[in-house]
């Protein structure tokens, strides 16, 4: 039956259409025997609608066929009864799993946890699930974690990796959405990127305005598009200013490795850098430790910047000037892009903006009068 349509009452005429269900959502357990699992028929009875309407709403196929008010009533009733669709049976019937795989280089980095949070929130609203797969090879080649990805998944979302590293998953023919990756790489059905270069330029402009001309760039020893973009953008911004210079040092992406690299760079012969630009807040925390052990004050003697705006950025003293990356929005946009591809729609293509957050770890170049 159509939305809101009821069978004729005894002795009455034909079916009549109402704009909203007459019955209020049932309290938990109403009409359901104790210990029994609620069915779609129970939801329909309690909400005062047909089983077809329940299927449309809970299958997210209601738009244009069911009124928003009725859809809300059905969802509220299903929630109050504790009803959960039999996903296995539905997926078998429809030929898809409503499951997406999120591939990340590591679960230990807060950025990827936030990406998952955003993707999972959107997925839940559309009746999808998200399985996180931390690739054992980091940004290297990722294996198919299933016997057959195509049988277990509807699509793949990969963050901060190259499409070449996803050959095994691409071979399944599943749609692939790439996050924070080289836009020139082929093989992705959609991409979601951040305005990374703009964030680096904002950092450089901020430090240049403070009078800094000697820079140390601390970068991870990771062959990744996002870190290449940061290095190029910083070199271009600093190189455009007469008398300014930047030296890039690469190493492991850990606090201790950053501390050791910064110690070597800050004690090397020649003029000492007055500002250290780090490709992550984790690296910036290591630089601050090195400066403290050398008796250097941040920011009076040395300015330090991070990238990401993790919780760590405000846990250290002084709090870090950094670039805030909207990681949850990256995950949200990635899931929306996958849903669009699955529906045959064109996903959004614009870059997500980033924000420079100025805190206490940056200040005027030592010796300046300001």
C-alpha positions as CSV (number, residue, x, y, z in Angstrom):
1,X,0.0,0.0,0.0
2,X,1.1,3.6,-0.4
3,X,2.3,5.7,2.4
4,X,-0.3,6.3,5.1
5,X,-2.9,4.1,3.3
6,X,-5.1,1.8,5.4
7,X,-7.4,-1.1,4.5
8,X,-11.0,-0.2,4.5
9,X,-12.9,-0.3,7.8
10,X,-15.6,-2.9,8.1
11,X,-18.7,-1.5,6.4
12,X,-16.8,1.5,5.0
13,X,-15.8,2.4,1.5
14,X,-12.5,2.0,-0.3
15,X,-9.1,2.8,1.1
16,X,-8.6,6.4,2.2
17,X,-5.3,8.3,2.2
18,X,-4.2,10.3,5.3
19,X,-1.4,12.8,5.5
20,X,0.0,11.4,8.8
21,X,-0.4,8.2,10.7
22,X,-3.2,8.3,13.3
23,X,-1.4,6.1,15.8
24,X,1.3,7.3,18.1
25,X,4.6,5.4,18.1
26,X,4.3,2.5,20.5
27,X,6.3,2.4,23.7
28,X,9.1,-0.2,23.9
29,X,7.8,-3.7,23.6
30,X,4.1,-2.7,22.8
31,X,2.6,-5.5,20.8
32,X,5.7,-7.6,20.9
33,X,5.8,-10.8,23.1
34,X,8.4,-10.7,25.8
35,X,11.7,-12.0,24.5
36,X,10.6,-12.0,20.8
37,X,12.5,-10.0,18.2
38,X,10.4,-7.2,16.8
39,X,9.5,-7.5,13.1
40,X,8.7,-5.0,10.4
41,X,5.0,-6.0,10.8
42,X,5.2,-4.9,14.5
43,X,6.7,-1.6,13.4
44,X,4.0,-1.1,10.8
45,X,1.2,-1.9,13.3
46,X,2.6,0.5,16.0
47,X,3.3,3.3,13.5
48,X,-0.1,2.9,11.8
49,X,1.4,2.4,8.3
50,X,1.9,-0.5,5.9
51,X,4.8,-2.9,5.9
52,X,5.7,-1.5,2.5
53,X,6.1,2.0,4.0
54,X,8.3,0.6,6.7
55,X,10.5,-1.1,4.1
56,X,10.8,2.1,2.1
57,X,11.8,4.2,5.1
58,X,14.2,1.8,6.7
59,X,15.7,1.0,3.3
60,X,16.3,4.8,2.7
61,X,14.1,4.7,-0.4
62,X,11.3,6.8,0.9
63,X,12.0,10.2,-0.6
64,X,9.3,11.3,-3.0
65,X,7.1,8.3,-1.9
66,X,6.7,8.9,1.8
67,X,6.2,12.2,3.7
68,X,9.0,13.3,5.9
69,X,6.7,13.3,9.0
70,X,5.7,9.7,8.3
71,X,9.3,8.7,7.7
72,X,10.3,10.2,11.1
73,X,7.4,8.3,12.8
74,X,8.5,5.0,11.3
75,X,12.2,5.5,12.4
76,X,11.1,6.6,15.9
77,X,8.8,3.6,16.2
78,X,11.5,1.2,15.0
79,X,13.9,2.7,17.5
80,X,11.5,2.5,20.4
81,X,10.7,-1.2,19.6
82,X,14.3,-2.1,19.2
83,X,13.7,-3.2,15.7
84,X,16.7,-4.0,13.5
85,X,16.4,-5.1,9.9
86,X,17.7,-8.5,8.9
87,X,20.6,-7.1,6.9
88,X,21.9,-10.5,5.8
89,X,18.6,-11.4,4.2
90,X,18.2,-7.9,2.7
91,X,21.7,-7.8,1.3
92,X,21.3,-11.3,-0.3
93,X,18.0,-10.2,-1.9
94,X,19.4,-6.9,-3.2
95,X,22.8,-8.2,-4.2
96,X,24.9,-5.7,-2.2
97,X,26.3,-5.6,1.3
98,X,25.9,-1.9,2.2
99,X,29.4,-2.1,3.6
100,X,32.4,0.2,2.8
101,X,36.1,-0.5,3.5
102,X,38.2,2.3,4.8
103,X,41.9,1.7,4.2
104,X,44.3,3.8,6.3
105,X,48.1,3.7,6.7
106,X,47.8,3.4,10.5
107,X,45.2,3.5,13.3
108,X,47.6,5.1,15.8
109,X,47.3,8.5,14.2
110,X,44.5,10.7,15.4
111,X,43.8,12.1,11.9
112,X,42.7,8.7,10.6
113,X,40.6,8.0,13.6
114,X,38.7,11.3,12.9
115,X,38.4,10.4,9.2
116,X,36.7,7.1,10.3
117,X,34.4,9.0,12.7
118,X,33.2,11.2,9.9
119,X,32.7,8.4,7.4
120,X,30.9,6.2,9.9
121,X,28.5,8.9,10.8
122,X,27.4,9.4,7.2
123,X,27.3,5.7,6.6
124,X,25.0,5.1,9.5
125,X,22.5,7.7,8.3
126,X,22.3,5.8,5.0
127,X,22.2,2.3,6.4
128,X,25.8,1.5,5.6
129,X,28.6,0.1,7.8
130,X,32.3,1.0,7.6
131,X,35.1,-1.5,8.2
132,X,38.5,0.0,9.0
133,X,41.5,-1.7,7.5
134,X,44.9,-0.5,8.7
135,X,47.2,-1.6,5.9
136,X,50.0,-3.7,7.3
137,X,52.3,-2.1,4.7
138,X,51.5,1.5,5.8
139,X,51.3,3.5,2.6
140,X,52.8,0.5,0.7
141,X,50.8,-2.1,-1.2
142,X,47.6,-3.1,0.6
143,X,46.3,-6.6,0.5
144,X,42.7,-7.6,0.0
145,X,41.7,-8.4,3.7
146,X,38.8,-10.6,2.4
147,X,38.8,-13.8,0.4
148,X,36.9,-11.7,-2.2
149,X,36.4,-8.0,-1.6
150,X,33.6,-7.8,-4.1
151,X,31.6,-10.4,-2.2
152,X,32.0,-8.5,1.1
153,X,32.0,-4.9,0.1
154,X,30.2,-2.2,-2.0
155,X,33.1,0.1,-2.2
156,X,36.5,1.2,-0.9
157,X,37.7,4.5,0.6
158,X,41.5,5.0,1.1
159,X,43.1,7.8,3.0
160,X,46.6,9.3,2.3
161,X,47.7,6.5,0.0
162,X,48.5,6.1,-3.7
163,X,46.2,4.3,-6.0
164,X,49.1,2.0,-7.0
165,X,49.2,0.7,-3.5
166,X,45.6,-0.5,-3.8
167,X,46.1,-2.8,-6.8
168,X,44.7,-5.8,-5.1
169,X,41.5,-4.0,-4.1
170,X,41.2,-2.2,-7.4
171,X,41.3,-5.6,-9.2
172,X,37.9,-6.4,-7.6
173,X,36.2,-3.8,-9.7
174,X,34.8,-2.0,-6.7
175,X,34.4,1.8,-6.8
176,X,37.4,3.5,-5.1
177,X,37.3,6.9,-3.4
178,X,40.7,8.4,-2.6
179,X,41.2,10.8,0.3
180,X,44.2,13.2,0.6
181,X,45.9,11.7,-2.5
182,X,47.5,12.7,-5.8
183,X,44.8,14.1,-8.1
184,X,46.9,13.0,-11.1
185,X,46.8,9.3,-10.1
186,X,44.3,7.3,-12.2
187,X,42.0,4.6,-11.0
188,X,39.8,6.4,-8.5
189,X,36.1,6.9,-9.0
190,X,36.2,10.0,-6.8
191,X,38.6,12.1,-4.8
192,X,38.5,14.2,-1.7
193,X,41.4,16.5,-1.1
194,X,42.4,19.2,1.4
195,X,43.9,22.6,0.5
196,X,47.2,21.4,1.8
197,X,49.4,23.8,-0.2
198,X,47.3,26.7,1.0
199,X,47.8,25.7,4.6
200,X,51.6,25.6,4.1
201,X,51.5,29.0,2.5
202,X,49.6,30.4,5.4
203,X,52.2,29.1,7.8
204,X,55.0,30.6,5.7
205,X,53.3,34.0,5.4
206,X,52.7,34.0,9.2
207,X,56.4,33.4,9.9
208,X,57.6,35.7,7.2
209,X,55.5,38.5,8.6
210,X,57.2,37.9,12.0
211,X,60.5,38.5,10.4
212,X,61.9,34.9,10.1
213,X,64.2,34.2,7.2
214,X,66.1,31.0,8.3
215,X,63.9,27.9,8.3
216,X,64.2,24.3,9.2
217,X,61.6,22.0,7.7
218,X,61.0,18.8,9.6
219,X,59.3,16.2,7.4
220,X,58.5,12.5,7.7
221,X,60.6,10.1,5.6
222,X,57.4,8.9,3.9
223,X,57.0,8.8,0.2
224,X,53.6,10.4,0.1
225,X,51.8,12.9,-2.1
226,X,50.6,15.0,0.8
227,X,54.2,15.5,2.2
228,X,55.6,16.2,-1.2
229,X,53.0,19.0,-1.6
230,X,54.0,20.5,1.7
231,X,57.7,20.6,0.9
232,X,57.1,22.1,-2.5
233,X,54.7,24.8,-1.2
234,X,57.1,25.8,1.6
235,X,60.1,26.0,-0.7
236,X,58.2,28.1,-3.1
237,X,56.9,30.5,-0.4
238,X,60.2,30.9,1.3
239,X,62.1,31.1,-2.0
240,X,60.1,34.0,-3.1
241,X,61.5,36.2,-0.4
242,X,65.0,37.6,-0.9
243,X,67.4,36.4,1.8
244,X,65.1,33.7,3.1
245,X,66.2,30.0,3.1
246,X,64.8,26.6,4.1
247,X,66.5,23.3,4.9
248,X,64.4,20.1,4.9
249,X,65.3,17.2,7.2
250,X,63.4,13.9,7.0
251,X,63.1,11.2,9.5
252,X,60.6,8.9,11.3
253,X,57.3,10.3,12.3
254,X,57.7,10.1,16.1
255,X,58.3,12.6,18.9
256,X,61.7,11.1,19.8
257,X,63.0,11.0,16.2
258,X,61.9,14.6,15.7
259,X,63.7,15.6,19.0
260,X,66.9,14.0,17.8
261,X,66.7,15.5,14.3
262,X,66.0,19.0,15.7
263,X,68.9,18.7,18.2
264,X,71.3,17.9,15.4
265,X,70.0,20.7,13.2
266,X,69.9,23.3,15.9
267,X,73.5,22.5,17.0
268,X,75.0,22.2,13.6
269,X,77.7,24.8,12.6
270,X,76.5,28.0,11.0
271,X,73.6,30.3,11.7
272,X,70.8,28.6,13.6
273,X,67.3,28.5,12.2
274,X,64.9,30.9,13.9
275,X,61.8,28.9,12.9
276,X,61.0,25.2,12.5
277,X,58.1,24.2,10.2
278,X,56.9,20.7,11.0
279,X,54.7,18.4,8.9
280,X,52.8,17.3,11.9
281,X,52.0,18.2,15.5
282,X,53.8,15.1,16.6
283,X,57.1,16.3,15.1
284,X,56.5,19.8,16.5
285,X,56.3,18.3,20.0
286,X,59.7,16.7,19.5
287,X,61.2,20.0,18.4
288,X,59.9,21.7,21.5
289,X,61.6,19.1,23.6
290,X,64.9,19.5,21.8
291,X,64.7,23.3,22.2
292,X,64.0,23.0,25.9
293,X,67.0,20.7,26.4
294,X,69.2,23.1,24.6
295,X,68.0,26.0,26.7
296,X,66.2,27.6,23.9
297,X,62.8,29.3,24.6
298,X,59.8,28.8,22.4
299,X,58.9,31.2,20.9
300,X,61.4,33.8,22.2
301,X,64.4,32.0,20.7
302,X,62.8,29.6,18.3
303,X,59.3,29.6,16.6
304,X,57.8,26.2,16.0
305,X,54.7,25.2,13.9
306,X,52.8,22.0,13.5
307,X,50.2,20.6,11.1
308,X,46.9,18.7,11.7
309,X,45.8,20.4,15.0
310,X,45.6,17.2,17.0
311,X,44.7,17.1,20.7
312,X,48.5,17.2,21.2
313,X,48.7,20.7,19.9
314,X,47.0,22.1,23.0
315,X,48.5,19.6,25.4
316,X,52.1,20.9,25.1
317,X,53.5,24.1,26.5
318,X,53.5,26.5,24.7
319,X,50.5,25.5,22.7
320,X,51.3,25.0,19.1
321,X,50.6,27.2,16.1
322,X,49.4,24.7,13.6
323,X,47.2,24.1,10.5
324,X,43.8,22.6,11.4
325,X,42.7,19.8,9.0
326,X,39.0,19.0,9.1
327,X,39.6,15.3,9.3
328,X,36.0,14.4,10.1
329,X,34.8,16.3,7.1
330,X,37.2,14.4,5.0
331,X,35.6,11.2,6.1
332,X,32.1,12.6,5.7
333,X,32.9,13.8,2.2
334,X,34.6,10.5,1.3
335,X,31.5,8.5,2.3
336,X,29.2,10.9,0.5
337,X,31.4,10.6,-2.6
338,X,31.1,6.8,-2.5
339,X,27.3,6.9,-2.1
340,X,27.1,9.3,-5.0
341,X,29.2,6.9,-7.2
342,X,27.0,4.0,-6.2
343,X,23.9,6.0,-7.1
344,X,25.4,7.1,-10.4
345,X,25.7,10.7,-9.3
346,X,28.7,13.1,-9.7
347,X,30.5,13.6,-6.3
348,X,31.7,17.1,-5.2
349,X,35.1,17.9,-6.5
350,X,36.2,21.0,-4.5
351,X,39.0,21.0,-2.0
352,X,38.2,21.2,1.7
353,X,39.6,24.4,3.2
354,X,42.1,24.3,6.1
355,X,42.7,26.9,8.8
356,X,45.9,28.4,10.3
357,X,45.5,28.4,14.1
358,X,47.9,30.8,15.7
359,X,48.9,30.0,19.3
360,X,51.9,30.6,21.6
361,X,54.6,28.6,19.8
362,X,55.4,31.4,17.2
363,X,56.7,34.9,17.8
364,X,58.9,37.6,16.2
365,X,62.3,36.7,15.0
366,X,64.9,37.0,17.9
367,X,66.4,40.5,18.1
368,X,63.6,42.2,16.2
369,X,61.9,45.3,17.7
370,X,58.1,44.8,17.7
